[in-house]
């Protein structure tokens, strides 16, 4: 059986409006990340929302930064997902 490698560009968006209070050193363009790897944390009124990589892939762009306020639905980062 042959395995097919497929890649696609995906955008990761904020599920809540809040402030970026923590960012992983892996969250840089060109960095390889694994599925489930926690990449940043948003905080809103003492509620913390951890944002993890939905799949294994490579970060292609980061649109936010530490201390930045983001809106719900705002794109936080983009990545090229790698599926086998």
N, C-alpha and C positions, 0 to 999 in steps of 0.2 A: 504494500500500500504506500502510495506517495503522500508526503505531507506538503501542503501548499502554504507558503508564507504570504501573508496579506498585511498590508499596512494602510492606515487611514488617519487623517488629521481629525482630532477632536478638540472641543473647547470645554473647559471645566469652569462652571459658573458658581457663584455664591448662592447658597440656599437661603441665607438670611442677610439682612443688612447689618453691618457691624464694622469693627476695626480689626485689622490684621495684627495679632499680638504675638505670633510665632511663625517663623518660616524655616523650613528644612534647608540645610546647605545643598541638598540635591536639587532644589528648585532653581535651576539655572539652565539657560538654553544649552543644549548639547548633552545634558546629563541623562543617564539611563536611570529609570525608576521602575520599581516592581509593583505589581498589582497589590493594592491594600496598603502601600507605603504612605504614612502620614506626611503630607507636604506643607500644610499650613493650618493655623488655627484662627478662627474668627471669634470675637467676643462682642456680645451685645447685652447690656444690663446684667452682667455676671453670668450669662449663659454662654458656654463655650461650644463652638461647632468645629469639629476637626474635619479637614478636607483631605481625603486620601486619593491616591491614584486609582482610577477605576480599572486599569489594566497595565500590563507591562509595556513600556515604550520609552521614547526619548522626548524630553521637554524641548519644544521648539520656540516658545515665547512666554515671557512672564509679563503680565499687565498690571501687577500690583506690587506693593512693597510693605515692609514692616512699618506699622503705625498708620497706614493708609486706611481711610474709611471707604467702604465699598457698599454698593446698593445690592439688594436682592436681584439675582439674575445677571449681575455684571460678570463679564468674563475675567477670571483670575489668572488662568494660564492655558496654553495650548500645548498639545503633545501629539506625536505621531505614535499611534497605537500599533503594537506588533502582536499579531495573532498567529498561532501555528495550527 
